[in-house]
Amino acid sequence: MSPYLFLLCMDVLARRLYDQSLDPKSGLGIKLAPTAPRIPCLFFADDSLIICKTSVQACRQLKSLLDVFCAQSGQSINFNKSSLIFSKNACASAKQTVAGIFNIPHSAAIGKYLGCSIFMGRPNADHFRPLVAKALAQLDN
C-alpha cells in the first residue's frame, strides 16, 4: 500500500505545482513552445525535477509550497540527495541567494541517471561513448 500512497502524494504535489505555474508571474515551470502549457516538474519513481526562475519571489513561493506539502503529506525532502542546477545565465549572487532560500547546495551539472550522463545543452557523440562502451562490454561477455 505504501508505494500507492507515495504516488498519490506526488500527484497532489504535481497538481499544486501545475496550478501555481498557470500564473506566468509565479516563475514556476518552463514553456517548450509559445502555445504550450508550462511544465513545472518532472517525476520518475522517487526522483523529482522542479523548474523555477532564479528570482527571490519565485523561490520563496516554491519553498512555501514545498513546506506546506511536506507538513500535510508527512513526506520530507532529502537534502543530502538534493541539488540546485542553474542556467548559464544565472549570476553568482542569485545562485547564492537561492541556495540560501532552499538550504540546498548548487551543482554545475545534474550528473548521471541510471548510468547515463545527463547533459545540459545539445548532446554530441562524446556524451554517449561511455554508454556504448559499457553496452559492448556486456555483449562481449
Chimera marker file (.cmm) of the C-alpha trace (Angstrom):
<marker_set name="trace">
<marker id="1" x="0.000" y="0.000" z="0.000" r="1" g="1" b="0" radius="0.5"/>
<marker id="2" x="2.887" y="2.389" z="0.762" r="1" g="1" b="0" radius="0.5"/>
<marker id="3" x="4.013" y="2.884" z="-2.886" r="1" g="1" b="0" radius="0.5"/>
<marker id="4" x="0.452" y="3.807" z="-3.844" r="1" g="1" b="0" radius="0.5"/>
<marker id="5" x="0.244" y="6.372" z="-1.052" r="1" g="1" b="0" radius="0.5"/>
<marker id="6" x="3.538" y="7.859" z="-2.260" r="1" g="1" b="0" radius="0.5"/>
<marker id="7" x="2.147" y="8.116" z="-5.804" r="1" g="1" b="0" radius="0.5"/>
<marker id="8" x="-0.993" y="9.818" z="-4.541" r="1" g="1" b="0" radius="0.5"/>
<marker id="9" x="1.090" y="12.316" z="-2.560" r="1" g="1" b="0" radius="0.5"/>
<marker id="10" x="3.291" y="13.076" z="-5.559" r="1" g="1" b="0" radius="0.5"/>
<marker id="11" x="0.217" y="13.534" z="-7.731" r="1" g="1" b="0" radius="0.5"/>
<marker id="12" x="-1.045" y="16.138" z="-5.252" r="1" g="1" b="0" radius="0.5"/>
<marker id="13" x="2.332" y="17.901" z="-5.380" r="1" g="1" b="0" radius="0.5"/>
<marker id="14" x="2.367" y="17.834" z="-9.199" r="1" g="1" b="0" radius="0.5"/>
<marker id="15" x="-1.139" y="19.325" z="-9.320" r="1" g="1" b="0" radius="0.5"/>
<marker id="16" x="-0.210" y="22.084" z="-6.871" r="1" g="1" b="0" radius="0.5"/>
<marker id="17" x="2.910" y="22.920" z="-8.851" r="1" g="1" b="0" radius="0.5"/>
<marker id="18" x="0.930" y="22.928" z="-12.094" r="1" g="1" b="0" radius="0.5"/>
<marker id="19" x="-1.811" y="25.135" z="-10.612" r="1" g="1" b="0" radius="0.5"/>
<marker id="20" x="0.800" y="27.615" z="-9.405" r="1" g="1" b="0" radius="0.5"/>
<marker id="21" x="2.577" y="27.555" z="-12.787" r="1" g="1" b="0" radius="0.5"/>
<marker id="22" x="-0.618" y="28.736" z="-14.524" r="1" g="1" b="0" radius="0.5"/>
<marker id="23" x="0.201" y="32.217" z="-13.236" r="1" g="1" b="0" radius="0.5"/>
<marker id="24" x="3.007" y="33.405" z="-15.554" r="1" g="1" b="0" radius="0.5"/>
<marker id="25" x="4.282" y="35.710" z="-12.794" r="1" g="1" b="0" radius="0.5"/>
<marker id="26" x="4.879" y="32.746" z="-10.454" r="1" g="1" b="0" radius="0.5"/>
<marker id="27" x="8.209" y="31.956" z="-12.134" r="1" g="1" b="0" radius="0.5"/>
<marker id="28" x="7.431" y="28.272" z="-11.922" r="1" g="1" b="0" radius="0.5"/>
<marker id="29" x="7.799" y="25.989" z="-14.920" r="1" g="1" b="0" radius="0.5"/>
<marker id="30" x="9.118" y="26.224" z="-18.421" r="1" g="1" b="0" radius="0.5"/>
<marker id="31" x="7.401" y="26.507" z="-21.800" r="1" g="1" b="0" radius="0.5"/>
<marker id="32" x="8.783" y="24.430" z="-24.634" r="1" g="1" b="0" radius="0.5"/>
<marker id="33" x="6.805" y="26.405" z="-27.216" r="1" g="1" b="0" radius="0.5"/>
<marker id="34" x="4.869" y="29.695" z="-27.072" r="1" g="1" b="0" radius="0.5"/>
<marker id="35" x="1.472" y="27.976" z="-27.165" r="1" g="1" b="0" radius="0.5"/>
<marker id="36" x="2.460" y="25.018" z="-24.972" r="1" g="1" b="0" radius="0.5"/>
<marker id="37" x="1.465" y="24.778" z="-21.309" r="1" g="1" b="0" radius="0.5"/>
<marker id="38" x="4.120" y="25.335" z="-18.659" r="1" g="1" b="0" radius="0.5"/>
<marker id="39" x="5.897" y="22.264" z="-17.326" r="1" g="1" b="0" radius="0.5"/>
<marker id="40" x="6.635" y="22.863" z="-13.632" r="1" g="1" b="0" radius="0.5"/>
<marker id="41" x="8.043" y="19.454" z="-12.750" r="1" g="1" b="0" radius="0.5"/>
<marker id="42" x="9.120" y="16.030" z="-13.945" r="1" g="1" b="0" radius="0.5"/>
<marker id="43" x="8.844" y="12.937" z="-11.753" r="1" g="1" b="0" radius="0.5"/>
<marker id="44" x="10.335" y="9.497" z="-12.248" r="1" g="1" b="0" radius="0.5"/>
<marker id="45" x="9.966" y="6.924" z="-9.472" r="1" g="1" b="0" radius="0.5"/>
<marker id="46" x="11.083" y="8.841" z="-6.383" r="1" g="1" b="0" radius="0.5"/>
<marker id="47" x="13.142" y="11.457" z="-8.258" r="1" g="1" b="0" radius="0.5"/>
<marker id="48" x="11.818" y="14.954" z="-8.859" r="1" g="1" b="0" radius="0.5"/>
<marker id="49" x="12.922" y="17.808" z="-11.082" r="1" g="1" b="0" radius="0.5"/>
<marker id="50" x="11.213" y="21.120" z="-10.304" r="1" g="1" b="0" radius="0.5"/>
<marker id="51" x="11.779" y="24.041" z="-12.670" r="1" g="1" b="0" radius="0.5"/>
<marker id="52" x="11.713" y="27.587" z="-11.319" r="1" g="1" b="0" radius="0.5"/>
<marker id="53" x="13.119" y="31.009" z="-12.165" r="1" g="1" b="0" radius="0.5"/>
<marker id="54" x="16.051" y="32.278" z="-10.122" r="1" g="1" b="0" radius="0.5"/>
<marker id="55" x="14.100" y="35.111" z="-8.538" r="1" g="1" b="0" radius="0.5"/>
<marker id="56" x="13.736" y="35.539" z="-4.783" r="1" g="1" b="0" radius="0.5"/>
<marker id="57" x="9.940" y="35.833" z="-5.040" r="1" g="1" b="0" radius="0.5"/>
<marker id="58" x="9.551" y="32.681" z="-7.178" r="1" g="1" b="0" radius="0.5"/>
<marker id="59" x="11.891" y="30.649" z="-4.972" r="1" g="1" b="0" radius="0.5"/>
<marker id="60" x="10.230" y="31.747" z="-1.729" r="1" g="1" b="0" radius="0.5"/>
<marker id="61" x="6.832" y="30.898" z="-3.183" r="1" g="1" b="0" radius="0.5"/>
<marker id="62" x="8.090" y="27.451" z="-4.249" r="1" g="1" b="0" radius="0.5"/>
<marker id="63" x="9.738" y="26.877" z="-0.849" r="1" g="1" b="0" radius="0.5"/>
<marker id="64" x="6.465" y="27.768" z="0.877" r="1" g="1" b="0" radius="0.5"/>
<marker id="65" x="4.520" y="25.360" z="-1.355" r="1" g="1" b="0" radius="0.5"/>
<marker id="66" x="7.035" y="22.566" z="-0.620" r="1" g="1" b="0" radius="0.5"/>
<marker id="67" x="6.945" y="23.256" z="3.135" r="1" g="1" b="0" radius="0.5"/>
<marker id="68" x="3.138" y="23.058" z="3.190" r="1" g="1" b="0" radius="0.5"/>
<marker id="69" x="3.201" y="19.879" z="1.110" r="1" g="1" b="0" radius="0.5"/>
<marker id="70" x="5.733" y="18.238" z="3.435" r="1" g="1" b="0" radius="0.5"/>
<marker id="71" x="3.741" y="19.199" z="6.533" r="1" g="1" b="0" radius="0.5"/>
<marker id="72" x="0.455" y="17.928" z="5.098" r="1" g="1" b="0" radius="0.5"/>
<marker id="73" x="1.735" y="14.721" z="3.499" r="1" g="1" b="0" radius="0.5"/>
<marker id="74" x="4.325" y="13.618" z="6.029" r="1" g="1" b="0" radius="0.5"/>
<marker id="75" x="6.861" y="13.412" z="3.185" r="1" g="1" b="0" radius="0.5"/>
<marker id="76" x="10.206" y="15.143" z="3.546" r="1" g="1" b="0" radius="0.5"/>
<marker id="77" x="12.891" y="16.344" z="1.179" r="1" g="1" b="0" radius="0.5"/>
<marker id="78" x="16.201" y="14.515" z="1.412" r="1" g="1" b="0" radius="0.5"/>
<marker id="79" x="18.598" y="17.457" z="1.351" r="1" g="1" b="0" radius="0.5"/>
<marker id="80" x="21.606" y="15.109" z="1.161" r="1" g="1" b="0" radius="0.5"/>
<marker id="81" x="20.426" y="13.890" z="-2.239" r="1" g="1" b="0" radius="0.5"/>
<marker id="82" x="19.168" y="17.261" z="-3.479" r="1" g="1" b="0" radius="0.5"/>
<marker id="83" x="20.984" y="19.840" z="-5.545" r="1" g="1" b="0" radius="0.5"/>
<marker id="84" x="20.211" y="23.016" z="-7.438" r="1" g="1" b="0" radius="0.5"/>
<marker id="85" x="21.177" y="23.380" z="-11.086" r="1" g="1" b="0" radius="0.5"/>
<marker id="86" x="21.222" y="26.841" z="-12.662" r="1" g="1" b="0" radius="0.5"/>
<marker id="87" x="21.174" y="28.010" z="-16.245" r="1" g="1" b="0" radius="0.5"/>
<marker id="88" x="24.367" y="29.508" z="-17.591" r="1" g="1" b="0" radius="0.5"/>
<marker id="89" x="22.650" y="32.927" z="-17.427" r="1" g="1" b="0" radius="0.5"/>
<marker id="90" x="22.252" y="32.911" z="-13.628" r="1" g="1" b="0" radius="0.5"/>
<marker id="91" x="24.651" y="35.240" z="-11.840" r="1" g="1" b="0" radius="0.5"/>
<marker id="92" x="26.702" y="34.149" z="-8.830" r="1" g="1" b="0" radius="0.5"/>
<marker id="93" x="24.773" y="36.325" z="-6.355" r="1" g="1" b="0" radius="0.5"/>
<marker id="94" x="21.429" y="34.855" z="-7.489" r="1" g="1" b="0" radius="0.5"/>
<marker id="95" x="22.829" y="31.345" z="-7.076" r="1" g="1" b="0" radius="0.5"/>
<marker id="96" x="23.941" y="32.156" z="-3.526" r="1" g="1" b="0" radius="0.5"/>
<marker id="97" x="20.574" y="33.694" z="-2.634" r="1" g="1" b="0" radius="0.5"/>
<marker id="98" x="18.553" y="30.776" z="-3.994" r="1" g="1" b="0" radius="0.5"/>
<marker id="99" x="20.843" y="28.214" z="-2.352" r="1" g="1" b="0" radius="0.5"/>
<marker id="100" x="20.224" y="30.053" z="0.936" r="1" g="1" b="0" radius="0.5"/>
<marker id="101" x="16.438" y="30.038" z="0.481" r="1" g="1" b="0" radius="0.5"/>
<marker id="102" x="16.303" y="26.286" z="-0.082" r="1" g="1" b="0" radius="0.5"/>
<marker id="103" x="19.338" y="25.434" z="2.055" r="1" g="1" b="0" radius="0.5"/>
<marker id="104" x="20.493" y="23.144" z="-0.758" r="1" g="1" b="0" radius="0.5"/>
<marker id="105" x="23.941" y="23.285" z="-2.411" r="1" g="1" b="0" radius="0.5"/>
<marker id="106" x="24.201" y="24.025" z="-6.104" r="1" g="1" b="0" radius="0.5"/>
<marker id="107" x="25.988" y="21.874" z="-8.634" r="1" g="1" b="0" radius="0.5"/>
<marker id="108" x="27.437" y="22.555" z="-12.070" r="1" g="1" b="0" radius="0.5"/>
<marker id="109" x="25.715" y="19.539" z="-13.653" r="1" g="1" b="0" radius="0.5"/>
<marker id="110" x="22.982" y="17.062" z="-12.901" r="1" g="1" b="0" radius="0.5"/>
<marker id="111" x="25.365" y="14.110" z="-13.190" r="1" g="1" b="0" radius="0.5"/>
<marker id="112" x="24.350" y="10.578" z="-14.127" r="1" g="1" b="0" radius="0.5"/>
<marker id="113" x="20.988" y="8.881" z="-14.015" r="1" g="1" b="0" radius="0.5"/>
<marker id="114" x="20.651" y="5.126" z="-14.491" r="1" g="1" b="0" radius="0.5"/>
<marker id="115" x="24.292" y="5.057" z="-15.620" r="1" g="1" b="0" radius="0.5"/>
<marker id="116" x="23.774" y="7.582" z="-18.387" r="1" g="1" b="0" radius="0.5"/>
<marker id="117" x="25.147" y="11.117" z="-18.229" r="1" g="1" b="0" radius="0.5"/>
<marker id="118" x="22.553" y="13.825" z="-18.068" r="1" g="1" b="0" radius="0.5"/>
<marker id="119" x="23.809" y="16.722" z="-20.120" r="1" g="1" b="0" radius="0.5"/>
<marker id="120" x="22.817" y="20.308" z="-20.457" r="1" g="1" b="0" radius="0.5"/>
<marker id="121" x="22.673" y="21.668" z="-23.950" r="1" g="1" b="0" radius="0.5"/>
<marker id="122" x="22.798" y="19.827" z="-27.232" r="1" g="1" b="0" radius="0.5"/>
<marker id="123" x="24.240" y="16.290" z="-26.975" r="1" g="1" b="0" radius="0.5"/>
<marker id="124" x="27.017" y="15.034" z="-29.202" r="1" g="1" b="0" radius="0.5"/>
<marker id="125" x="28.603" y="11.623" z="-29.821" r="1" g="1" b="0" radius="0.5"/>
<marker id="126" x="31.069" y="12.068" z="-26.930" r="1" g="1" b="0" radius="0.5"/>
<marker id="127" x="28.188" y="12.075" z="-24.439" r="1" g="1" b="0" radius="0.5"/>
<marker id="128" x="27.234" y="8.539" z="-25.440" r="1" g="1" b="0" radius="0.5"/>
<marker id="129" x="30.682" y="6.917" z="-25.831" r="1" g="1" b="0" radius="0.5"/>
<marker id="130" x="30.840" y="5.556" z="-22.232" r="1" g="1" b="0" radius="0.5"/>
<marker id="131" x="27.339" y="4.104" z="-22.558" r="1" g="1" b="0" radius="0.5"/>
<marker id="132" x="28.176" y="2.437" z="-25.906" r="1" g="1" b="0" radius="0.5"/>
<marker id="133" x="31.443" y="1.045" z="-24.486" r="1" g="1" b="0" radius="0.5"/>
<marker id="134" x="29.606" y="-0.380" z="-21.467" r="1" g="1" b="0" radius="0.5"/>
<marker id="135" x="26.963" y="-1.989" z="-23.698" r="1" g="1" b="0" radius="0.5"/>
<marker id="136" x="29.635" y="-3.504" z="-25.978" r="1" g="1" b="0" radius="0.5"/>
<marker id="137" x="31.490" y="-4.875" z="-22.941" r="1" g="1" b="0" radius="0.5"/>
<marker id="138" x="28.285" y="-6.551" z="-21.769" r="1" g="1" b="0" radius="0.5"/>
<marker id="139" x="27.727" y="-8.067" z="-25.219" r="1" g="1" b="0" radius="0.5"/>
<marker id="140" x="31.281" y="-9.464" z="-25.262" r="1" g="1" b="0" radius="0.5"/>
<marker id="141" x="30.657" y="-11.355" z="-22.014" r="1" g="1" b="0" radius="0.5"/>
<link id1="1" id2="2" r="1" g="1" b="0" radius="0.2"/>
<link id1="2" id2="3" r="1" g="1" b="0" radius="0.2"/>
<link id1="3" id2="4" r="1" g="1" b="0" radius="0.2"/>
<link id1="4" id2="5" r="1" g="1" b="0" radius="0.2"/>
<link id1="5" id2="6" r="1" g="1" b="0" radius="0.2"/>
<link id1="6" id2="7" r="1" g="1" b="0" radius="0.2"/>
<link id1="7" id2="8" r="1" g="1" b="0" radius="0.2"/>
<link id1="8" id2="9" r="1" g="1" b="0" radius="0.2"/>
<link id1="9" id2="10" r="1" g="1" b="0" radius="0.2"/>
<link id1="10" id2="11" r="1" g="1" b="0" radius="0.2"/>
<link id1="11" id2="12" r="1" g="1" b="0" radius="0.2"/>
<link id1="12" id2="13" r="1" g="1" b="0" radius="0.2"/>
<link id1="13" id2="14" r="1" g="1" b="0" radius="0.2"/>
<link id1="14" id2="15" r="1" g="1" b="0" radius="0.2"/>
<link id1="15" id2="16" r="1" g="1" b="0" radius="0.2"/>
<link id1="16" id2="17" r="1" g="1" b="0" radius="0.2"/>
<link id1="17" id2="18" r="1" g="1" b="0" radius="0.2"/>
<link id1="18" id2="19" r="1" g="1" b="0" radius="0.2"/>
<link id1="19" id2="20" r="1" g="1" b="0" radius="0.2"/>
<link id1="20" id2="21" r="1" g="1" b="0" radius="0.2"/>
<link id1="21" id2="22" r="1" g="1" b="0" radius="0.2"/>
<link id1="22" id2="23" r="1" g="1" b="0" radius="0.2"/>
<link id1="23" id2="24" r="1" g="1" b="0" radius="0.2"/>
<link id1="24" id2="25" r="1" g="1" b="0" radius="0.2"/>
<link id1="25" id2="26" r="1" g="1" b="0" radius="0.2"/>
<link id1="26" id2="27" r="1" g="1" b="0" radius="0.2"/>
<link id1="27" id2="28" r="1" g="1" b="0" radius="0.2"/>
<link id1="28" id2="29" r="1" g="1" b="0" radius="0.2"/>
<link id1="29" id2="30" r="1" g="1" b="0" radius="0.2"/>
<link id1="30" id2="31" r="1" g="1" b="0" radius="0.2"/>
<link id1="31" id2="32" r="1" g="1" b="0" radius="0.2"/>
<link id1="32" id2="33" r="1" g="1" b="0" radius="0.2"/>
<link id1="33" id2="34" r="1" g="1" b="0" radius="0.2"/>
<link id1="34" id2="35" r="1" g="1" b="0" radius="0.2"/>
<link id1="35" id2="36" r="1" g="1" b="0" radius="0.2"/>
<link id1="36" id2="37" r="1" g="1" b="0" radius="0.2"/>
<link id1="37" id2="38" r="1" g="1" b="0" radius="0.2"/>
<link id1="38" id2="39" r="1" g="1" b="0" radius="0.2"/>
<link id1="39" id2="40" r="1" g="1" b="0" radius="0.2"/>
<link id1="40" id2="41" r="1" g="1" b="0" radius="0.2"/>
<link id1="41" id2="42" r="1" g="1" b="0" radius="0.2"/>
<link id1="42" id2="43" r="1" g="1" b="0" radius="0.2"/>
<link id1="43" id2="44" r="1" g="1" b="0" radius="0.2"/>
<link id1="44" id2="45" r="1" g="1" b="0" radius="0.2"/>
<link id1="45" id2="46" r="1" g="1" b="0" radius="0.2"/>
<link id1="46" id2="47" r="1" g="1" b="0" radius="0.2"/>
<link id1="47" id2="48" r="1" g="1" b="0" radius="0.2"/>
<link id1="48" id2="49" r="1" g="1" b="0" radius="0.2"/>
<link id1="49" id2="50" r="1" g="1" b="0" radius="0.2"/>
<link id1="50" id2="51" r="1" g="1" b="0" radius="0.2"/>
<link id1="51" id2="52" r="1" g="1" b="0" radius="0.2"/>
<link id1="52" id2="53" r="1" g="1" b="0" radius="0.2"/>
<link id1="53" id2="54" r="1" g="1" b="0" radius="0.2"/>
<link id1="54" id2="55" r="1" g="1" b="0" radius="0.2"/>
<link id1="55" id2="56" r="1" g="1" b="0" radius="0.2"/>
<link id1="56" id2="57" r="1" g="1" b="0" radius="0.2"/>
<link id1="57" id2="58" r="1" g="1" b="0" radius="0.2"/>
<link id1="58" id2="59" r="1" g="1" b="0" radius="0.2"/>
<link id1="59" id2="60" r="1" g="1" b="0" radius="0.2"/>
<link id1="60" id2="61" r="1" g="1" b="0" radius="0.2"/>
<link id1="61" id2="62" r="1" g="1" b="0" radius="0.2"/>
<link id1="62" id2="63" r="1" g="1" b="0" radius="0.2"/>
<link id1="63" id2="64" r="1" g="1" b="0" radius="0.2"/>
<link id1="64" id2="65" r="1" g="1" b="0" radius="0.2"/>
<link id1="65" id2="66" r="1" g="1" b="0" radius="0.2"/>
<link id1="66" id2="67" r="1" g="1" b="0" radius="0.2"/>
<link id1="67" id2="68" r="1" g="1" b="0" radius="0.2"/>
<link id1="68" id2="69" r="1" g="1" b="0" radius="0.2"/>
<link id1="69" id2="70" r="1" g="1" b="0" radius="0.2"/>
<link id1="70" id2="71" r="1" g="1" b="0" radius="0.2"/>
<link id1="71" id2="72" r="1" g="1" b="0" radius="0.2"/>
<link id1="72" id2="73" r="1" g="1" b="0" radius="0.2"/>
<link id1="73" id2="74" r="1" g="1" b="0" radius="0.2"/>
<link id1="74" id2="75" r="1" g="1" b="0" radius="0.2"/>
<link id1="75" id2="76" r="1" g="1" b="0" radius="0.2"/>
<link id1="76" id2="77" r="1" g="1" b="0" radius="0.2"/>
<link id1="77" id2="78" r="1" g="1" b="0" radius="0.2"/>
<link id1="78" id2="79" r="1" g="1" b="0" radius="0.2"/>
<link id1="79" id2="80" r="1" g="1" b="0" radius="0.2"/>
<link id1="80" id2="81" r="1" g="1" b="0" radius="0.2"/>
<link id1="81" id2="82" r="1" g="1" b="0" radius="0.2"/>
<link id1="82" id2="83" r="1" g="1" b="0" radius="0.2"/>
<link id1="83" id2="84" r="1" g="1" b="0" radius="0.2"/>
<link id1="84" id2="85" r="1" g="1" b="0" radius="0.2"/>
<link id1="85" id2="86" r="1" g="1" b="0" radius="0.2"/>
<link id1="86" id2="87" r="1" g="1" b="0" radius="0.2"/>
<link id1="87" id2="88" r="1" g="1" b="0" radius="0.2"/>
<link id1="88" id2="89" r="1" g="1" b="0" radius="0.2"/>
<link id1="89" id2="90" r="1" g="1" b="0" radius="0.2"/>
<link id1="90" id2="91" r="1" g="1" b="0" radius="0.2"/>
<link id1="91" id2="92" r="1" g="1" b="0" radius="0.2"/>
<link id1="92" id2="93" r="1" g="1" b="0" radius="0.2"/>
<link id1="93" id2="94" r="1" g="1" b="0" radius="0.2"/>
<link id1="94" id2="95" r="1" g="1" b="0" radius="0.2"/>
<link id1="95" id2="96" r="1" g="1" b="0" radius="0.2"/>
<link id1="96" id2="97" r="1" g="1" b="0" radius="0.2"/>
<link id1="97" id2="98" r="1" g="1" b="0" radius="0.2"/>
<link id1="98" id2="99" r="1" g="1" b="0" radius="0.2"/>
<link id1="99" id2="100" r="1" g="1" b="0" radius="0.2"/>
<link id1="100" id2="101" r="1" g="1" b="0" radius="0.2"/>
<link id1="101" id2="102" r="1" g="1" b="0" radius="0.2"/>
<link id1="102" id2="103" r="1" g="1" b="0" radius="0.2"/>
<link id1="103" id2="104" r="1" g="1" b="0" radius="0.2"/>
<link id1="104" id2="105" r="1" g="1" b="0" radius="0.2"/>
<link id1="105" id2="106" r="1" g="1" b="0" radius="0.2"/>
<link id1="106" id2="107" r="1" g="1" b="0" radius="0.2"/>
<link id1="107" id2="108" r="1" g="1" b="0" radius="0.2"/>
<link id1="108" id2="109" r="1" g="1" b="0" radius="0.2"/>
<link id1="109" id2="110" r="1" g="1" b="0" radius="0.2"/>
<link id1="110" id2="111" r="1" g="1" b="0" radius="0.2"/>
<link id1="111" id2="112" r="1" g="1" b="0" radius="0.2"/>
<link id1="112" id2="113" r="1" g="1" b="0" radius="0.2"/>
<link id1="113" id2="114" r="1" g="1" b="0" radius="0.2"/>
<link id1="114" id2="115" r="1" g="1" b="0" radius="0.2"/>
<link id1="115" id2="116" r="1" g="1" b="0" radius="0.2"/>
<link id1="116" id2="117" r="1" g="1" b="0" radius="0.2"/>
<link id1="117" id2="118" r="1" g="1" b="0" radius="0.2"/>
<link id1="118" id2="119" r="1" g="1" b="0" radius="0.2"/>
<link id1="119" id2="120" r="1" g="1" b="0" radius="0.2"/>
<link id1="120" id2="121" r="1" g="1" b="0" radius="0.2"/>
<link id1="121" id2="122" r="1" g="1" b="0" radius="0.2"/>
<link id1="122" id2="123" r="1" g="1" b="0" radius="0.2"/>
<link id1="123" id2="124" r="1" g="1" b="0" radius="0.2"/>
<link id1="124" id2="125" r="1" g="1" b="0" radius="0.2"/>
<link id1="125" id2="126" r="1" g="1" b="0" radius="0.2"/>
<link id1="126" id2="127" r="1" g="1" b="0" radius="0.2"/>
<link id1="127" id2="128" r="1" g="1" b="0" radius="0.2"/>
<link id1="128" id2="129" r="1" g="1" b="0" radius="0.2"/>
<link id1="129" id2="130" r="1" g="1" b="0" radius="0.2"/>
<link id1="130" id2="131" r="1" g="1" b="0" radius="0.2"/>
<link id1="131" id2="132" r="1" g="1" b="0" radius="0.2"/>
<link id1="132" id2="133" r="1" g="1" b="0" radius="0.2"/>
<link id1="133" id2="134" r="1" g="1" b="0" radius="0.2"/>
<link id1="134" id2="135" r="1" g="1" b="0" radius="0.2"/>
<link id1="135" id2="136" r="1" g="1" b="0" radius="0.2"/>
<link id1="136" id2="137" r="1" g="1" b="0" radius="0.2"/>
<link id1="137" id2="138" r="1" g="1" b="0" radius="0.2"/>
<link id1="138" id2="139" r="1" g="1" b="0" radius="0.2"/>
<link id1="139" id2="140" r="1" g="1" b="0" radius="0.2"/>
<link id1="140" id2="141" r="1" g="1" b="0" radius="0.2"/>
</marker_set>
